[in-house]
Amino acid sequence: MHTVPEEALKELPPADKALGKLGRALLARFPVWPIVDFLRNKKVPEHRHAAWYMMGGLALFFFAIQVFTGILLMVYYRPAEPWQSVQRIVMEVPYGNLMRSIHHWSANLMILTLFLHMFSAYFMKAYRAPREGTWLVGLALLGLCMAFGFSGYLLPWDDLSFFATNVGLTEMEKAPGLGPWMASLLRGGPTVTTDTIGRFYVLHVVVLPLAVLGLIGMHLLFVQIQGMSEPDSFAALPARQKKHKKFFFDYFASELPVWLAAFALLVALSAVWPRALEAEADPFGAAPLGIKPEWYFLAQYQALKLFPGKLEYAGMALMGIVPLLCALVPFFDRAVPSDRRGTWIERAGVALLAGFVVLTVWGWIS
């Protein structure tokens, strides 16, 4: 048994009340008061860019939807009969098609909010010391979530998912170094077959979720230890002019309506544009016209088209250099909030964002 701190006793209801007895019993057995006190006093800076702080929580909300709907789909999905089991989910399981569509749209919205979160962190310079680790873990999370989307794309085993996955693995195979080995490992052989589904299924429901959960825990830990980052304009203010509000429950209460609105949007998208199930995959048939990757891979897909023939390896190298440079940004930008030496990094970020949007739209309409 542990001694309950005096500070905690002052915050608890009287000892003769049921909640007071319960609180004292729990704190005596589990000394979590320092954690409770830390979270109770956690504060968020108030400034005109504070709304961007919601992107991280919104991405976490969509990830929770992914986990919940994914567990429901796993009850009925059978890797040995992929297309037939998905057809049963769509046609026979009550609300099965709605759950599948919510799973699909929440994945897309999760990746979209992660992109917004990363770009907002970039332009607010939340990567600066001592938050380099937070930035690197965030980049890794974005990459894993994109891999999440890719690994789940094949599981329905319809024409669209089969040929799109085949295109993606073919492009991966062209990458120098580990590319051919990784493509062969994921396929389980020289071509995409039903054996590939077993590998993608394990990757999608075991390996990647555990990796993502571990990185989310690390990311949240870093944020709790280092606090919320402050934009230059806010950091330059005198201490007496800076305003903060408590995360629990002042700021958290402002996030709840956003989550409810996001859930309403998610249900609306799933009802109006449900995820379709195409004909069962025929590896020996002709690929459907207009096969393209998901929108979050379109920029890379379109960029590689700009490097035909022998220039293809140059395009692959560029695809590897861009994320590497993003990871190194905290070590390039050593400007303090009071000066503007980091302006060239802002311009590079604008160029990267513009290039990503242009290539994505170009890939979509071409």
Secondary structure, DSSP 8 states (H G I E B T S, - for coil): -----HHHHHHS--TTSHHHHHHHHHHHHS--HHHHHHHHT-EEE-STTGGGGHHHHHHHHHHHHHHHHHHHHHHH--TTSHHHHHHHHHHTSTTHHHHHHHHHHHHHHHHHHHHHHHHHHHHTTTTSTT-HHHHHHHHHHHHHHHHHHHHHHSTT-BHHHHHHHHHHHHHHHHSSSSHHHHHHHHHTSSS--HHHHHHHHHIIIIIHHHHHHHHHHHHHHHHHHH-----HHHHTS-GGG--EEEIIIIIHHHHHHHHHHHHHHHHHHHHHS-----SB--TTS---TT----HHHHHHHHHHHTS-GGGHHHHHHHHHHHHHHHHHHHHH----TTS-TTHHHHHHHHHHHHHHHHHHHHHHH-
